[in-house]
Amino acid sequence: MFSWCKMMKSQTIFAVAALVGLGFVGTALAQDYQRPSVSGIGSVPSEAQIAAWDIDVRPDGLGLPIGSGTAELGEEIFADRCAQCHGDFGEGVDRWPVLTGGQGSLTEHRPEKTIGSYWPYSSTLFDYIYRAMPYGEAKSLTPDEVYAISAYLLAENEIVERDQVLNQDNFAQIKMPNQANFFADDRSKSEAYTERCMTNCKTEPVTIVSAAPELDVTPEDE
């Protein structure tokens, strides 16, 4: 009996720990985390702690910190902090992401998805650099440095001028070349939309009519 109870208790503790670790926490428990006097777990985060994590930037510019920078300033910072992986001009090193060029390639067999050819919003650029770059040193760049690096990359993609000052007031106003091709998924409201059959849909036997090599959809190295 003792061994069974002990085993059940261990399993219960493990299950609770797993749920908490994965973030599946009930509303009541989440509220308790904000009331340490009730649960004795955790503490109410300070404004400084919240500010340290509240750094996301929306497409409309909400969240952009105060700061400024130009491509001329960003070129030197980029060479020092970013070029090791992305190349001096954003062309990419080895298998690290290419950041410049690729305009007009999205309809090709192998599209080049870069900041200039694909990214929908300038805020995406600032947000990602500010949160995650440089690789291995995330959140080590100041807002001024991020504005400058962003300006440099945008200038290399011929989206802004090299001497244009970018800041929290005008950054979100930048029109990205591929922005119009990003839109809310409205297929459920279109006339062609039909509910998808999920069970017992096929009444006739399935037949294979072709193969990938015959359709020429398998890429071949030149």
N, C-alpha and C positions, 0 to 999 in steps of 0.2 A: 504493500500500500504506500509505504513511504517513498519507494523508488518511483512508483507511478506518479505520485503527486509532484515529486521533485522534477520528473521529466516533463510533466504538463506545465509546471511553473516556468521551466527553462524555455519551453516552446512558446509560451505566452510572452515572456520577456523578449525573446528573439523576434516574434511577430510584431510586437509594438515598436521595437527598435527599428525594424525594417520599414514599417509604415512611416515612422517619423523621418527616417533617413531619406525616404523617397518623396517626402512632402505631402503624403496623404494624411493630413491632419484635419480633424473635425473643426467646425466653427467654434465650438466651446473651448477646445484646446488652444486654438489660435488666439482667442480672446484672453485666455489665461496667460499667454506669453506676454501680453501687454499689461498684465496685472500681477507682478511678481509677489505682491503681498498675499495673493490668493493661492497661487500654485507653487511659489517658491522656485520657479524655473525661469531663467532668463532675466532680462531687464528691458525697460523701455528705452529704445534707441534715442540717442541725443540728436539734435539738429545737425551737428557736424557729421555724425555717422550716416545719417540719411543723405546728406548732401554729397558725401563721398561716393555713394552708389547711384544717386539720382542724376546721372549724366547722359541719359539717352536724348537724342535729338530727333524731333519729328520733321516730316517733310515741310510743314509750314514754318519751321524755324524755332518752334517752342523747345527750349532746352539748350539753345546755343549760349555758351558762356560769353562774358565780356572779353573782348580781345580783338586783335587785328593782325594782318600779315599780307605780304605780297609774294609773288613768284620769285622775285629777285632775292628776297630774304630766304625763301623756302628752298631754293636750289642748294645752298650750302648745307642747310639742316638735313635735307634729303640725302645728300652725298654722305654725310656723316652718320646718319641714323637708319637709313632705309636702303641705300644703293647696294649694300652687300647682298641683299636678296633680290631686289627688284631692278637692279641695274641703274646706271647714272641717269638714264632718261625714261625709266619705267618700262624698259623693254623686257625685263625679267631675266633672271640668272638661273641656269640649269632648269629645274622644274618649278621654280617659284613663280607666282602669278605675274602675268604681263598686265601692266596698268595703262599703257598708252597705245594709240593706234587702233586698228581694227574697224575704222569707220567704213560702213558699206559692206561688211562681211557677214552680217547676220543671216543673209539668205543663201550663203554659200554652204558647201558640203561640210566644211570645218570652220564655223564662225569663230571669230576672235572676240570674246566677251570682255571688254575692257571698260574703264571708267568712261571713256569718250564714246564708245560704240554701243554700250549696253545699259549702264547704270541709270536708274530712273530719276533719282533726286540727288542734288548736291549734299543734302543732309546725310545721306547714306555714307558718303565719303568721310565727312567730318566725324560722324558718330562712330564709325568703325575704327578710324585711326585713333581717336581719343580714348576708346575703350580697350582696344586690343593690340595696338602697335606701339613700339616696334616688337617684333616677335621675341618673346622671352623677357621683355621689359614693359609690359602693358601698363598704361596709366602713368608713364614716366614723362610724357610730353606736356608742356604747358599749353593753355589755350592759344597763346600767340604762336607757338611753334606749330600747332595743328592747323591754324589758319594759314600760316605760311606754306607748310607742306601741301595742304589742299590747293592753295593758289598755284603752286608750282605744277602739280599734276594736272590741274584744270587748264593751265596755260600750255603745257606740253600736249594736251589734247585739243588745243586751239578753241577753248571755250571761253576763256577770259584773257585779258591782256596781261603782260608780264609786270607792268607797273600798277595794275589795278589793286586798290586796297580792299581786301575782303574783311568783313567784320560781322558782328551779330545782327546788324541792321540790314545788310544787303546779301548775306550769304544765301539765304533760302530763296532769293529772287532769281538766282541763276537758273537759266533754262537749259536742261540737259538734252542732248540731241535725240535720245531715244525715249524721252518721257511720255510722248503721246501714245506709245505702244504698250504702256502699262495702264490697265484699267480694272475696275471691279468686275469680278466674274458674274455676268448677268445671264448665263446660259439657262438658269431655271426660269427666267422670265421671257425668254425668246419664244417665238412662234414654233420653232423647230424642236423645242424641248419636249421630250416624252419621258415618262417614268420608266426606269430601267427594270427589266425583268430579272429577278434574282433566283427563282426556283422553277424547275421544269420548263425551261424556256425553249430548248431545242427539241423539236419533234422529229427531225430527220437525222440520220447518222452524220457524224462529222467527217468531211473528206478534205484531204490536203490537196490544195490546187497548185501550190508553188512552194519554193524554198528560198531562204535568204540569199544564197549565192545567185540564184536565177533572177531575183528581183534587184540585184546589185545594191543591196543595202549594207553589205559587210565592207567596212573600209579596208583598203589595201595600201600598204606602205609603198611609196614610190621609190 
